[in-house]
Amino acid sequence: MKKSHFLAFAVVLLAACNNEPSISLDVDEIMSPCTGGDFAVKLTSPNPWTAVAADPWVTVDPSEGEGSADVTIKIESNKEEAESTSRITFTSGKDKLVLPVVRQAYSGPMLLVTSDKNPVFSKDGGVCTIKIQSDIRWSASSNASWATVNVGVGQNNGVVMVTVAPATIPERTTANITIAPYGGNADAGVQVVTITRGASDETSLDVNPRSVSATCDGGDFTVQVNSTAKWKAEVSFEDGQWITLNTKEGDGDGMLSFSVAETYSAENVTGIITIKEVTSYKFPAQAQVAVSREGRKDAVLTVTPTSIDVPCTGGIYSISVKTQYGWKATVSTGQLSLSSTSGSTNANVVLNVQPNENELPIFRSVTFTSDKNNSRVVVAVRIAGTGNQNYTPKAFSVSKSRKVYFSQGNLQYQGSTKKWRFALNQWDFVGGLEVFNQYIRDTYGNVYENGKQCDNAYISDKYTGWIDLFGWGTRFEPYMTSELPSDYNKFYDWGDNRISNGGDEYSLWRTLTATEWEYLLTLRPNAFASWAYAVVNDVCGLLLLPDEWEGVSGITINKVGMYNFANYSDANNNFTSDQFTQLEAAGAVFLPAAGERHGIKCGYFVIGSYWTSEESSIVNYPYLLTFNKQNAPGTYVLTSFDASTGLAVRLIKDAK
């Protein structure tokens, strides 16, 4: 990458060799309350390692080992009225990793309940635990005989287990568990946990019958619901949607009505109707009805599949027709076409689906009919919209008073149609044939148009493919290839254009300033724990987490922010497209390393370089955000750069 004037903002001060470090942790730092405690850390290393704490109030168990291990950091309580800091140095071979430790100042006697203070149980009762954080002696007591505690008196941090007996009376009951100072320190305060238990008769739920069998002709069915509470019903299928709920909810005893659709297929299918109690109880009652439908024994027409999901780019699909009689096929719209519309025996029909240029999905169908018995099978076709249906925009702070939402993907342009759009996936980038110092390398990128891979090198106002590397401020002439910085001396924001899958109205979007990027990555609350290098669907890039990040169950994001030793090849942050679909549904943003363009030569596809809207003190050298695995680990750079360079653009809109 060419270097120019630097704002020189690097986020870490850690040194590392050029090779992949041989030791890493799943946390960036240890933040301890004044009461201290035990903190679990996962250490990853293929080699022998040691751990040394800088102060005696910090201990590591174990302090040495070989290979990956679970390590416990033990922090003693702090009796001083000042915050204390320390560090633990992990060493493996020539690599060293420093883990900061911060212990809060002592602010007087402490007694806190850190677990749920209002647990709710059904009539069956159960067990819950109360977690206590303290630096004094304390007592635990219950005011109800049906809620008993296993600990009467404790000291410092601890856990109290409460056993809730089954209900014996037909009314809701509550019990208070009081955690109080013991033997002095009354100013630490009293903590109360209120437990609610359901009535002995208020969670009854049953259905009759528990299974229903339907013939191939389908029909209407009812089951008796016996309940003392409100309930709702939902249905799930193994294949297709052939059960319709006529009753979806009720209050108390009642009838659940549903219909089973007729079929001309020979296939037997099953489905489940689940009835759940509508309650705030921790363990709500539920019951299920198993529904089966037999296939038609004299079926004259079987078609598979009966539903097809198509991406917005369209595609070609095969439909199997099995019959011993003549058949015909019709489509619901000209957007669909078939290789055959009739036949006299078994056949494989090719379905061609044209792209959907709308932001929202559309629904189409193919209908097959048999010459015998007028049998009919409908194939449902769903064509996704160009809007990213998985991405849920969440707010990112870019100053103390301003929040923004990121667009669903990088900005793209098609010269032949003068059309702007956002990438269909966050990891999409156009790329091209990499040319480096006259040497031609591999072709990069994952964007196609009419079956051909797009290439930024073909940039022009007539190009029928897509481009995504733009000179600075080229809202009106995104196809400029001049390498003179002075030709790009005024910034025209791309976000003022109409973007087809971004609302299709003028001035809905804008480009972040360098100052806003700096705040987002380093100054917003929890900034250093809110970004990381990652690989998504085999594409290198930068992962950004919104202000209110709640995480995704079963998916771990490792080596985040300041102590990020990860580079693009780090398997710990290597996500499949399915995994990232869950992350972006929770608000995660991914900036792919989309490379650079100089004139019509493209390259540097391990580098992510994104334009800002902010000018620097050097004329025609505005600021960009850049990141790559060749930087110091866990760093990014904001630097001024040649305005003629073609770089990626990710737009934002202000949160209202």
C-alpha positions as CSV (number, residue, x, y, z in Angstrom):
1,M,0.0,0.0,0.0
2,K,1.3,3.5,-0.8
3,K,2.0,5.6,2.3
4,S,1.3,9.3,2.7
5,H,0.8,11.8,5.5
6,F,-0.4,10.0,8.6
7,L,-2.8,11.0,11.3
8,A,-0.9,8.1,12.9
9,F,-3.6,6.8,15.2
10,A,-2.7,3.2,16.3
11,V,-4.8,1.6,19.0
12,V,-2.3,-0.8,20.6
13,L,1.2,-0.6,22.0
14,L,1.9,-4.3,22.0
15,A,4.8,-5.6,20.1
16,A,4.6,-8.8,18.1
17,C,6.7,-10.6,15.5
18,N,5.5,-11.0,11.9
19,N,4.5,-14.6,12.5
20,E,1.3,-15.7,14.2
21,P,1.6,-15.4,18.0
22,S,1.8,-18.7,19.8
23,I,-0.4,-17.7,22.8
24,S,-3.7,-15.9,23.1
25,L,-6.5,-15.3,25.6
26,D,-10.3,-14.9,25.3
27,V,-10.3,-11.7,27.4
28,D,-8.7,-8.3,27.0
29,E,-8.4,-7.4,30.7
30,I,-9.6,-8.3,34.2
31,M,-11.9,-5.8,35.8
32,S,-12.4,-6.8,39.5
33,P,-14.7,-5.2,42.1
34,C,-13.0,-4.2,45.4
35,T,-14.2,-7.6,46.8
36,G,-11.9,-9.5,44.4
37,G,-12.9,-12.9,43.2
38,D,-12.1,-15.7,40.7
39,F,-12.0,-15.0,37.0
40,A,-12.0,-17.7,34.3
41,V,-9.7,-17.2,31.3
42,K,-9.3,-19.5,28.3
43,L,-5.7,-19.7,27.1
44,T,-4.9,-21.0,23.7
45,S,-1.4,-22.2,22.8
46,P,0.2,-25.2,21.0
47,N,3.4,-24.8,23.1
48,P,4.6,-24.7,26.7
49,W,3.8,-21.4,28.5
50,T,4.2,-19.6,31.8
51,A,2.3,-16.9,33.6
52,V,3.7,-14.4,36.1
53,A,1.7,-11.8,38.1
54,A,3.3,-8.5,38.9
55,D,1.8,-8.2,42.4
56,P,1.1,-10.6,45.2
57,W,-2.7,-9.8,45.3
58,V,-3.0,-11.5,41.9
59,T,-2.4,-15.2,41.5
60,V,-2.7,-17.5,38.4
61,D,-3.8,-21.1,38.7
62,P,-2.1,-22.9,37.0
63,S,0.9,-20.7,36.4
64,E,2.4,-22.9,33.7
65,G,1.4,-25.5,31.3
66,E,1.7,-27.0,27.9
67,G,-1.0,-26.4,25.3
68,S,-4.4,-24.8,25.7
69,A,-5.8,-24.6,29.2
70,D,-8.5,-23.1,31.4
71,V,-6.8,-20.6,33.8
72,T,-8.3,-19.1,37.0
73,I,-7.2,-15.6,37.9
74,K,-7.6,-15.0,41.7
75,I,-7.9,-11.4,42.9
76,E,-7.7,-10.6,46.6
77,S,-10.0,-7.9,48.1
78,N,-8.9,-4.3,48.1
79,K,-9.2,-2.4,51.5
80,E,-7.6,0.7,50.1
81,E,-9.6,3.8,49.0
82,A,-7.7,3.9,45.7
83,E,-8.0,1.8,42.6
84,S,-5.1,-0.7,42.1
85,T,-3.7,-2.0,38.8
86,S,-1.4,-4.9,38.0
87,R,-0.6,-7.1,35.1
88,I,0.0,-10.8,34.2
89,T,2.7,-11.6,31.7
90,F,2.1,-14.8,29.7
91,T,5.2,-16.1,27.8
92,S,5.4,-18.8,25.2
93,G,8.7,-19.1,23.4
94,K,9.6,-15.6,22.2
95,D,6.0,-14.4,22.4
96,K,4.7,-12.4,25.4
97,L,1.2,-11.3,26.1
98,V,0.4,-8.9,28.8
99,L,-3.1,-9.0,30.5
100,P,-4.0,-5.9,32.4
101,V,-5.7,-6.3,35.8
102,V,-7.8,-3.5,37.4
103,R,-9.2,-3.7,41.0
104,Q,-11.7,-1.1,42.1
105,A,-11.2,1.1,45.1
106,Y,-12.7,0.1,48.5
107,S,-15.8,2.3,49.1
108,G,-17.0,0.8,52.4
109,P,-18.7,-2.4,53.4
110,M,-20.3,-4.2,50.4
111,L,-23.2,-6.6,50.2
112,L,-24.9,-7.1,46.8
113,V,-27.0,-9.8,45.2
114,T,-25.8,-10.1,41.6
115,S,-28.3,-12.7,40.4
116,D,-32.0,-12.4,39.6
117,K,-33.9,-10.8,42.5
118,N,-37.4,-11.9,41.3
119,P,-37.3,-15.5,40.2
120,V,-40.7,-17.0,39.2
121,F,-41.6,-20.7,39.4
122,S,-44.5,-22.9,38.3
123,K,-46.6,-24.9,40.7
124,D,-43.9,-27.6,40.6
125,G,-41.3,-25.4,42.3
126,G,-37.6,-26.1,41.8
127,V,-34.2,-24.7,42.8
128,C,-32.5,-21.3,42.3
129,T,-29.2,-19.8,43.3
130,I,-28.6,-16.4,44.8
131,K,-25.1,-15.0,44.0
132,I,-23.7,-12.7,46.6
133,Q,-20.8,-10.3,46.2
134,S,-19.5,-9.1,49.6
135,D,-16.5,-8.3,51.8
136,I,-18.3,-8.9,55.1
137,R,-20.1,-11.6,57.1
138,W,-23.7,-12.0,56.1
139,S,-26.8,-14.0,56.9
140,A,-29.5,-15.6,54.7
141,S,-33.1,-16.3,55.9
142,S,-36.5,-17.1,54.4
143,N,-40.0,-16.0,55.6
144,A,-41.8,-19.0,54.1
145,S,-41.5,-22.7,55.0
146,W,-41.8,-23.7,51.3
147,A,-38.7,-21.8,50.3
148,T,-35.6,-23.0,52.3
149,V,-32.0,-21.8,52.2
150,N,-29.0,-24.1,52.4
151,V,-26.7,-21.4,54.1
152,G,-27.5,-19.5,57.3
153,V,-24.4,-17.4,57.6
154,G,-21.6,-16.7,55.1
155,Q,-18.6,-14.5,54.6
156,N,-17.3,-12.6,51.5
157,N,-18.5,-13.7,48.1
158,G,-20.8,-16.7,48.1
159,V,-23.8,-18.5,46.8
160,V,-27.1,-19.4,48.6
161,M,-29.2,-22.2,47.2
162,V,-33.0,-21.9,47.6
163,T,-35.3,-25.0,47.3
164,V,-38.9,-24.2,46.3
165,A,-41.4,-26.9,47.3
166,P,-44.3,-27.8,45.0
167,A,-47.5,-25.7,45.6
168,T,-50.2,-27.2,47.7
169,I,-52.8,-24.4,47.7
170,P,-54.8,-22.9,44.8
171,E,-53.2,-19.5,44.8
172,R,-50.0,-17.7,44.0
173,T,-47.6,-17.3,46.9
174,T,-44.4,-15.3,47.4
175,A,-41.4,-15.7,49.7
176,N,-38.8,-13.2,50.7
177,I,-35.2,-14.3,51.0
178,T,-33.3,-11.7,53.1
179,I,-29.5,-11.3,52.8
180,A,-28.3,-9.0,55.6
181,P,-25.1,-8.0,57.3
182,Y,-24.2,-10.3,60.2
183,G,-22.5,-9.0,63.4
184,G,-22.1,-5.4,62.4
185,N,-21.5,-3.4,59.2
186,A,-25.2,-2.4,59.1
187,D,-24.4,0.4,56.6
188,A,-23.7,-2.3,53.9
189,G,-27.5,-2.5,53.5
190,V,-30.0,-5.4,53.2
191,Q,-30.8,-7.3,50.0
192,V,-34.2,-9.0,49.4
193,V,-34.9,-11.6,46.8
194,T,-38.7,-12.2,46.2
195,I,-39.6,-15.6,44.9
196,T,-43.0,-16.2,43.3
197,R,-44.6,-19.7,43.0
198,G,-47.6,-20.6,41.0
199,A,-50.9,-21.9,42.3
200,S,-51.4,-25.6,42.6
201,D,-54.1,-25.6,40.0
202,E,-53.4,-22.7,37.7
203,T,-50.9,-24.3,35.2
204,S,-53.0,-27.3,34.1
205,L,-52.9,-27.9,30.3
206,D,-53.8,-30.9,28.3
207,V,-55.2,-31.8,24.9
208,N,-57.4,-34.6,23.7
209,P,-56.7,-36.4,21.4
210,R,-52.9,-36.0,21.2
211,S,-52.6,-37.3,17.7
212,V,-54.7,-36.9,14.5
213,S,-54.5,-38.8,11.3
214,A,-55.8,-37.4,8.0
215,T,-56.3,-39.1,4.7
216,C,-54.9,-37.7,1.4
217,D,-58.2,-35.8,1.0
218,G,-57.4,-33.6,4.1
219,G,-60.2,-32.2,6.1
220,D,-61.2,-30.1,9.2
221,F,-60.4,-31.3,12.7
222,T,-60.8,-30.2,16.3
223,V,-59.1,-31.2,19.6
224,Q,-60.2,-30.4,23.1
225,V,-57.9,-28.1,25.1
226,N,-58.2,-28.3,28.9
227,S,-56.5,-25.4,30.6
228,T,-56.9,-23.0,33.5
229,A,-55.0,-20.2,31.8
230,K,-54.7,-18.4,28.5
231,W,-53.0,-20.4,25.7
232,K,-51.7,-20.1,22.2
233,A,-51.0,-22.6,19.4
234,E,-48.4,-22.8,16.7
235,V,-47.6,-25.4,14.0
236,S,-44.3,-26.8,12.6
237,F,-43.8,-29.0,9.6
238,E,-41.3,-31.5,8.2
239,D,-42.3,-30.7,4.6
240,G,-44.3,-27.9,3.2
241,Q,-47.2,-25.9,4.8
242,W,-50.3,-28.1,4.8
243,I,-51.9,-27.4,8.2
244,T,-53.9,-24.2,8.8
245,L,-54.8,-23.2,12.3
246,N,-58.3,-21.9,12.5
247,T,-57.9,-21.3,16.2
248,K,-54.6,-19.7,17.3
249,E,-55.4,-18.9,21.0
250,G,-57.8,-19.3,23.8
251,D,-58.6,-18.7,27.5
252,G,-59.3,-21.7,29.6
253,D,-61.1,-24.8,28.3
254,G,-61.9,-24.7,24.6
255,M,-61.6,-26.3,21.2
256,L,-58.6,-26.0,18.8
257,S,-59.7,-26.1,15.2
258,F,-57.4,-26.7,12.2
259,S,-57.6,-27.8,8.6
260,V,-55.4,-30.3,6.6
261,A,-55.0,-29.6,2.9
262,E,-55.7,-32.2,0.3
263,T,-52.8,-33.8,-1.5
264,Y,-52.2,-35.6,-4.8
265,S,-48.7,-36.7,-3.8
266,A,-47.9,-40.2,-2.7
267,E,-45.7,-38.9,0.1
268,N,-46.7,-39.3,3.8
269,V,-46.1,-36.2,5.9
270,T,-46.2,-35.3,9.6
271,G,-46.6,-32.0,11.5
272,I,-46.8,-30.9,15.1
273,I,-49.2,-28.4,16.7
274,T,-47.8,-27.1,20.0
275,I,-50.2,-25.5,22.6
276,K,-48.4,-23.3,25.2
277,E,-49.7,-21.6,28.3
278,V,-49.4,-17.8,28.2
279,T,-47.7,-17.0,31.5
280,S,-44.7,-15.4,33.1
281,Y,-43.8,-18.6,34.8
282,K,-40.3,-19.9,34.3
283,F,-41.6,-23.3,33.2
284,P,-44.9,-22.8,31.4
285,A,-47.1,-25.8,30.7
286,Q,-47.4,-27.1,27.1
287,A,-48.9,-30.0,25.1
288,Q,-48.6,-31.2,21.5
289,V,-50.8,-32.7,18.9
290,A,-49.1,-34.9,16.3
291,V,-50.8,-34.6,12.9
292,S,-50.1,-37.0,10.0
293,R,-51.4,-37.1,6.5
294,E,-51.1,-40.1,4.3
295,G,-50.1,-39.9,0.7
296,R,-52.5,-40.7,-2.2
297,K,-52.1,-44.4,-2.9
298,D,-53.4,-43.9,-6.5
299,A,-51.4,-40.7,-7.0
300,V,-51.1,-39.8,-10.6
301,L,-48.8,-36.8,-10.1
302,T,-45.8,-36.3,-7.8
303,V,-43.7,-33.1,-8.0
304,T,-40.6,-32.3,-6.0
305,P,-39.7,-29.9,-4.5
306,T,-42.9,-28.1,-3.7
307,S,-41.1,-24.9,-2.5
308,I,-38.0,-23.1,-3.8
309,D,-36.1,-20.2,-2.2
310,V,-34.3,-18.1,-4.8
311,P,-31.7,-15.3,-4.2
312,C,-32.4,-11.9,-5.6
313,T,-30.0,-12.6,-8.4
314,G,-32.3,-15.3,-9.7
315,G,-31.1,-18.8,-10.8
316,I,-31.8,-22.1,-12.5
317,Y,-33.5,-25.0,-10.6
318,S,-34.6,-28.5,-11.4
319,I,-38.1,-29.8,-10.7
320,S,-38.9,-33.5,-10.8
321,V,-42.2,-34.7,-12.3
322,K,-43.3,-38.3,-11.7
323,T,-46.4,-39.5,-13.4
324,Q,-47.7,-42.2,-15.8
325,Y,-50.1,-39.8,-17.5
326,G,-49.8,-36.6,-19.5
327,W,-49.2,-33.3,-17.6
328,K,-49.0,-29.6,-18.2
329,A,-47.2,-26.8,-16.3
330,T,-47.9,-23.0,-16.1
331,V,-46.1,-20.2,-14.4
332,S,-47.7,-17.3,-12.6
333,T,-45.5,-14.6,-14.2
334,G,-43.1,-13.9,-17.0
335,Q,-40.3,-13.7,-14.4
336,L,-40.4,-17.5,-14.5
337,S,-39.8,-19.8,-17.5
338,L,-39.7,-23.6,-17.9
339,S,-37.7,-25.8,-20.2
340,S,-40.9,-27.9,-20.8
341,T,-44.6,-27.0,-20.2
342,S,-46.0,-30.4,-21.0
343,G,-45.1,-34.1,-21.2
344,S,-46.5,-37.6,-21.2
345,T,-44.3,-39.3,-18.5
346,N,-41.7,-38.7,-15.9
347,A,-39.5,-35.6,-16.5
348,N,-37.0,-33.2,-15.0
349,V,-38.1,-29.6,-15.8
350,V,-35.7,-26.8,-15.6
351,L,-37.0,-23.6,-14.0
352,N,-35.3,-20.3,-14.9
353,V,-35.9,-17.5,-12.4
354,Q,-35.1,-13.9,-13.4
355,P,-33.5,-11.5,-10.8
356,N,-35.7,-9.5,-8.4
357,E,-34.6,-5.9,-8.4
358,N,-37.0,-4.9,-5.7
359,E,-35.8,-4.3,-2.1
360,L,-38.5,-6.7,-0.7
361,P,-39.0,-10.4,-1.6
362,I,-41.7,-11.5,-4.1
363,F,-43.6,-14.7,-4.4
364,R,-44.3,-16.6,-7.6
365,S,-45.6,-20.1,-8.4
366,V,-45.5,-23.0,-10.9
367,T,-48.6,-25.1,-11.3
368,F,-48.5,-28.7,-12.6
369,T,-51.7,-30.5,-13.6
370,S,-52.4,-34.1,-14.7
371,D,-54.6,-35.2,-17.5
372,K,-56.1,-37.8,-15.2
373,N,-58.3,-36.8,-12.2
374,N,-57.3,-33.2,-12.8
375,S,-54.6,-33.7,-10.2
376,R,-52.8,-30.4,-9.3
377,V,-49.5,-29.6,-7.5
378,V,-48.3,-26.0,-6.9
379,V,-44.6,-25.2,-6.4
380,A,-44.1,-22.1,-4.4
381,V,-41.2,-19.8,-5.5
382,R,-39.9,-17.1,-3.2
383,I,-37.4,-14.7,-4.8
384,A,-35.4,-12.7,-2.2
385,G,-35.3,-8.9,-2.4
386,T,-32.1,-6.9,-2.9
387,G,-32.3,-5.6,0.6
388,N,-30.3,-7.7,3.1
389,Q,-33.1,-9.5,4.9
390,N,-30.8,-10.8,7.6
391,Y,-29.1,-7.6,8.7
392,T,-30.7,-5.7,11.6
393,P,-29.3,-2.2,11.8
394,K,-28.2,-1.3,15.3
395,A,-26.9,2.1,16.6
396,F,-23.2,3.0,16.7
397,S,-22.0,6.1,18.5
398,V,-19.8,8.5,16.5
399,S,-19.8,11.3,19.0
400,K,-21.2,12.0,22.5
401,S,-24.5,13.1,21.0
402,R,-24.8,11.3,17.6
403,K,-25.5,7.7,16.7
404,V,-25.7,6.2,13.2
405,Y,-26.8,3.1,11.4
406,F,-24.6,1.4,8.8
407,S,-25.8,0.3,5.4
408,Q,-26.3,-3.4,4.6
409,G,-23.1,-3.5,2.5
410,N,-20.5,-1.6,0.5
411,L,-21.7,0.8,-2.2
412,Q,-21.7,-0.4,-5.8
413,Y,-22.4,1.2,-9.2
414,Q,-23.4,0.0,-12.7
415,G,-22.3,2.4,-15.4
416,S,-24.6,1.0,-18.2
417,T,-27.8,1.7,-16.1
418,K,-26.4,4.5,-13.9
419,K,-27.7,2.5,-11.0
420,W,-26.4,2.6,-7.4
421,R,-27.0,-0.2,-4.9
422,F,-25.6,-1.6,-1.7
423,A,-23.9,-5.0,-1.9
424,L,-26.3,-7.9,-1.4
425,N,-24.1,-9.4,1.4
426,Q,-21.9,-7.5,3.9
427,W,-18.9,-9.6,2.8
428,D,-19.4,-8.9,-1.0
429,F,-16.7,-7.0,-2.8
430,V,-16.1,-6.6,-6.6
431,G,-12.3,-7.0,-6.7
432,G,-10.8,-7.9,-10.0
433,L,-7.6,-9.2,-11.6
434,E,-4.8,-8.1,-9.3
435,V,-2.0,-6.3,-11.1
436,F,1.0,-5.5,-8.9
437,N,4.2,-3.9,-10.4
438,Q,3.2,-5.3,-13.8
439,Y,2.8,-8.8,-12.3
440,I,-0.6,-10.4,-12.7
441,R,-1.9,-12.4,-9.8
442,D,-5.1,-14.1,-9.0
443,T,-8.6,-12.7,-9.6
444,Y,-10.4,-11.7,-6.4
445,G,-14.0,-10.7,-5.6
446,N,-17.4,-12.4,-5.4
447,V,-19.8,-10.2,-7.3
448,Y,-21.3,-11.5,-10.6
449,E,-23.7,-10.1,-13.2
450,N,-25.4,-12.3,-15.8
451,G,-23.0,-15.1,-14.8
452,K,-19.8,-13.1,-15.3
453,Q,-17.5,-12.1,-12.5
454,C,-17.3,-8.3,-12.2
455,D,-14.0,-6.5,-12.3
456,N,-13.1,-2.9,-11.2
457,A,-10.5,-2.8,-14.0
458,Y,-13.4,-2.4,-16.5
459,I,-14.6,0.8,-14.8
460,S,-16.5,3.0,-17.3
461,D,-19.8,4.7,-17.9
462,K,-20.8,1.9,-20.2
463,Y,-19.7,-1.1,-18.1
464,T,-22.6,-3.6,-17.6
465,G,-21.0,-5.1,-14.5
466,W,-20.6,-3.6,-11.0
467,I,-17.8,-1.5,-9.6
468,D,-17.1,-0.6,-5.9
469,L,-13.8,1.3,-5.8
470,F,-14.3,5.0,-6.3
471,G,-12.2,8.1,-6.4
472,W,-12.9,10.5,-3.5
473,G,-16.2,12.4,-3.7
474,T,-17.2,11.0,-7.1
475,R,-20.9,11.1,-6.7
476,F,-21.5,12.4,-10.2
477,E,-18.7,10.6,-12.0
478,P,-18.0,7.4,-10.2
479,Y,-16.3,6.0,-13.3
480,M,-13.4,8.5,-13.2
481,T,-9.9,6.9,-13.6
482,S,-7.7,10.0,-13.7
483,E,-4.6,9.6,-11.5
484,L,-4.3,13.3,-10.8
485,P,-5.3,14.2,-7.2
486,S,-6.3,17.7,-8.3
487,D,-9.1,16.2,-10.5
488,Y,-10.8,15.2,-7.2
489,N,-10.6,18.6,-5.4
490,K,-14.2,18.7,-4.1
491,F,-16.2,16.2,-2.2
492,Y,-19.7,15.2,-3.4
493,D,-21.1,12.7,-1.1
494,W,-22.2,9.4,-2.7
495,G,-25.0,9.1,-0.1
496,D,-26.9,12.0,-1.8
497,N,-27.7,9.6,-4.7
498,R,-30.7,7.4,-5.0
499,I,-29.6,3.9,-3.9
500,S,-32.0,1.3,-5.3
501,N,-32.0,-1.0,-2.3
502,G,-31.4,1.7,0.2
503,G,-34.7,3.5,0.1
504,D,-34.3,4.8,-3.5
505,E,-34.6,8.4,-2.5
506,Y,-32.1,11.3,-2.6
507,S,-29.9,12.2,0.4
508,L,-30.9,9.4,2.7
509,W,-27.2,8.4,3.4
510,R,-23.8,10.0,4.0
511,T,-20.1,9.2,4.5
512,L,-18.5,9.2,8.0
513,T,-15.8,11.8,8.8
514,A,-12.4,10.7,10.1
515,T,-13.2,12.2,13.4
516,E,-16.4,10.1,13.7
517,W,-14.4,6.9,12.8
518,E,-11.9,7.8,15.5
519,Y,-14.7,8.2,18.1
520,L,-16.4,5.0,17.0
521,L,-13.3,2.9,17.2
522,T,-11.6,4.4,20.3
523,L,-13.7,6.8,22.3
524,R,-17.3,5.4,22.5
525,P,-18.1,3.4,25.6
526,N,-16.5,-0.1,25.5
527,A,-14.9,0.9,22.1
528,F,-11.8,-1.3,22.4
529,A,-14.0,-4.4,22.9
530,S,-16.3,-3.6,20.0
531,W,-14.2,-4.4,16.9
532,A,-11.9,-7.2,15.6
533,Y,-10.2,-8.6,12.5
534,A,-12.3,-11.5,11.1
535,V,-12.9,-13.8,8.1
536,V,-16.5,-14.0,6.9
537,N,-17.3,-16.6,4.2
538,D,-13.6,-16.7,3.3
539,V,-13.4,-12.9,3.0
540,C,-10.9,-10.9,5.2
541,G,-12.2,-7.8,6.9
542,L,-13.0,-5.8,10.0
543,L,-15.9,-6.8,12.3
544,L,-17.7,-3.9,14.1
545,L,-20.2,-4.4,17.0
546,P,-22.9,-1.9,17.9
547,D,-23.2,0.0,21.1
548,E,-25.8,-2.4,22.6
549,W,-24.2,-5.7,21.7
550,E,-25.9,-8.7,23.3
551,G,-24.0,-11.4,21.6
552,V,-25.2,-14.6,19.8
553,S,-25.6,-17.9,21.6
554,G,-23.0,-20.4,20.5
555,I,-20.8,-18.0,18.6
556,T,-17.7,-16.5,20.2
557,I,-15.9,-13.4,18.9
558,N,-12.3,-13.7,20.1
559,K,-9.4,-11.2,20.3
560,V,-11.3,-8.0,20.2
561,G,-9.9,-4.5,20.1
562,M,-6.8,-3.3,22.0
563,Y,-5.3,-6.7,22.7
564,N,-6.2,-8.3,19.3
565,F,-3.3,-10.5,18.2
566,A,-5.6,-11.9,15.5
567,N,-5.0,-11.4,11.8
568,Y,-7.1,-12.6,8.9
569,S,-5.9,-16.2,9.1
570,D,-7.0,-16.6,12.7
571,A,-9.5,-19.4,12.9
572,N,-10.9,-18.1,16.1
573,N,-12.6,-15.3,14.2
574,N,-13.4,-17.3,11.0
575,F,-17.2,-17.4,10.4
576,T,-19.3,-19.2,7.9
577,S,-22.0,-17.3,6.0
578,D,-24.6,-19.0,8.2
579,Q,-22.8,-18.0,11.4
580,F,-22.5,-14.4,10.2
581,T,-26.2,-14.3,9.3
582,Q,-26.8,-14.7,13.0
583,L,-24.3,-12.1,13.9
584,E,-25.7,-9.5,11.5
585,A,-29.2,-10.2,12.7
586,A,-27.9,-9.1,16.1
587,G,-26.5,-5.9,14.5
588,A,-22.9,-6.8,13.7
589,V,-21.3,-4.9,10.7
590,F,-18.5,-6.3,8.5
591,L,-16.2,-4.3,6.3
592,P,-14.5,-6.5,3.7
593,A,-10.9,-5.9,2.6
594,A,-11.9,-4.7,-0.8
595,G,-8.5,-3.5,-2.0
596,E,-7.6,-0.4,-4.1
597,R,-7.7,0.8,-7.6
598,H,-5.0,3.0,-9.2
599,G,-6.3,4.1,-12.7
600,I,-7.5,0.8,-14.0
601,K,-5.0,-1.4,-12.1
602,C,-6.4,-3.2,-9.0
603,G,-4.8,-4.9,-6.1
604,Y,-4.0,-5.1,-2.4
605,F,-6.9,-7.3,-1.7
606,V,-5.7,-8.1,1.9
607,I,-6.2,-4.4,2.6
608,G,-9.4,-2.7,3.6
609,S,-9.4,1.0,2.7
610,Y,-12.5,3.1,3.1
611,W,-13.0,6.8,2.2
612,T,-14.1,9.3,4.8
613,S,-15.7,12.7,3.9
614,E,-13.0,14.7,5.8
615,E,-10.2,16.7,4.2
616,S,-6.8,16.8,5.7
617,S,-4.3,19.6,5.8
618,I,-2.7,18.3,2.6
619,V,-4.6,19.5,-0.5
620,N,-6.3,16.7,-2.4
621,Y,-5.2,14.1,0.2
622,P,-8.4,13.5,2.3
623,Y,-8.5,11.0,5.1
624,L,-9.2,7.3,4.8
625,L,-9.7,4.4,7.2
626,T,-7.4,1.5,6.5
627,F,-6.7,-1.9,8.1
628,N,-4.8,-4.9,7.1
629,K,-2.9,-7.9,8.5
630,Q,0.4,-6.2,7.9
631,N,-0.4,-3.5,10.4
632,A,0.6,-4.0,14.0
633,P,-1.8,-6.6,15.4
634,G,-5.1,-5.1,16.5
635,T,-4.6,-1.7,14.9
636,Y,-6.1,0.5,12.3
637,V,-4.8,3.8,10.7
638,L,-6.6,7.0,9.8
639,T,-4.3,8.7,7.2
640,S,-4.5,11.2,4.4
641,F,-4.3,9.7,0.9
642,D,-4.2,10.4,-2.8
643,A,-7.8,11.4,-3.7
644,S,-7.5,9.7,-7.1
645,T,-7.2,6.3,-5.6
646,G,-10.3,4.0,-6.0
647,L,-11.4,2.9,-2.5
648,A,-14.4,1.2,-1.0
649,V,-17.3,3.2,0.5
650,R,-19.6,2.2,3.3
651,L,-22.4,4.7,3.9
652,I,-24.3,5.4,7.1
653,K,-27.6,7.2,8.1
654,D,-28.1,9.2,11.2
655,A,-30.2,7.7,13.9
656,K,-33.3,9.8,14.6
